[in-house]
Amino acid sequence: QVQLAESGGGSVQTGGSLRLSCVISGKTWTVGPGAWYRQAPGKERELVARITRGGVPREYAVSVKGRFTISRDNDKNRVDLQMDNLSPEDTAVYYCYASAQELDSWGQGTQVTVSE
């Protein structure tokens, strides 16, 4: 089993930047693909970006493409999400996800709030 812990959320103004980090612990050698999801109030959880075990970004949501960058450092057991040019529509709880031995693992979530 693996455990995921997110950090880096907070409040920023429109146009600002934040960097989210997800530290993976436990049986880290079993971890495969990773991803970031988000859930805004009253909406379903949606995929933001995903990355392969080897650190190759594979998919970005249309709404964040060109503004967000997912990265991975397997030596540090981290999956990061750099978020630039943020807008109020990006306000949500952001969750780290990892697949390990065909099991889904989620972090507890970190709040991102973008004001006008």
ZIURMO-V359642 format. One record per residue. RES is the residue in three letters. D_CENTER is the distance of its C-alpha to the mean C-alpha in Angstrom with 1 decimal. Layout:
res: <RES | RES>
d_center: <D_CENTER | D_CENTER>
This chain:
res: <GLN | VAL | GLN | LEU | ALA | GLU | SER | GLY | GLY | GLY | SER | VAL | GLN | THR | GLY | GLY | SER | LEU | ARG | LEU | SER | CYS | VAL | ILE | SER | GLY | LYS | THR | TRP | THR | VAL | GLY | PRO | GLY | ALA | TRP | TYR | ARG | GLN | ALA | PRO | GLY | LYS | GLU | ARG | GLU | LEU | VAL | ALA | ARG | ILE | THR | ARG | GLY | GLY | VAL | PRO | ARG | GLU | TYR | ALA | VAL | SER | VAL | LYS | GLY | ARG | PHE | THR | ILE | SER | ARG | ASP | ASN | ASP | LYS | ASN | ARG | VAL | ASP | LEU | GLN | MET | ASP | ASN | LEU | SER | PRO | GLU | ASP | THR | ALA | VAL | TYR | TYR | CYS | TYR | ALA | SER | ALA | GLN | GLU | LEU | ASP | SER | TRP | GLY | GLN | GLY | THR | GLN | VAL | THR | VAL | SER | GLU>
d_center: <19.3 | 16.1 | 14.4 | 10.8 | 10.7 | 8.1 | 9.9 | 10.3 | 10.4 | 13.8 | 16.2 | 17.1 | 19.6 | 19.3 | 18.8 | 17.1 | 14.1 | 11.4 | 9.3 | 6.6 | 7.3 | 7.2 | 10.8 | 12.3 | 15.9 | 18.7 | 19.7 | 17.2 | 19.6 | 19.0 | 15.3 | 14.9 | 12.1 | 8.4 | 5.7 | 2.8 | 5.7 | 7.7 | 11.3 | 13.9 | 17.3 | 19.5 | 17.2 | 15.7 | 12.1 | 10.9 | 8.9 | 7.0 | 7.0 | 8.1 | 10.0 | 13.2 | 14.5 | 16.3 | 13.5 | 14.4 | 12.0 | 13.3 | 12.2 | 10.9 | 11.8 | 15.2 | 14.5 | 11.9 | 13.7 | 15.4 | 13.4 | 9.8 | 9.6 | 7.4 | 9.4 | 10.6 | 13.6 | 15.2 | 18.0 | 15.9 | 13.7 | 10.5 | 7.3 | 6.4 | 5.3 | 8.8 | 9.7 | 13.5 | 16.2 | 14.5 | 16.6 | 17.3 | 16.0 | 12.4 | 13.3 | 11.4 | 9.9 | 6.1 | 5.7 | 4.7 | 7.3 | 10.0 | 13.5 | 16.3 | 20.0 | 19.3 | 17.8 | 14.4 | 12.7 | 10.3 | 9.5 | 11.5 | 9.1 | 9.3 | 11.3 | 11.2 | 14.7 | 16.2 | 20.0 | 22.7>
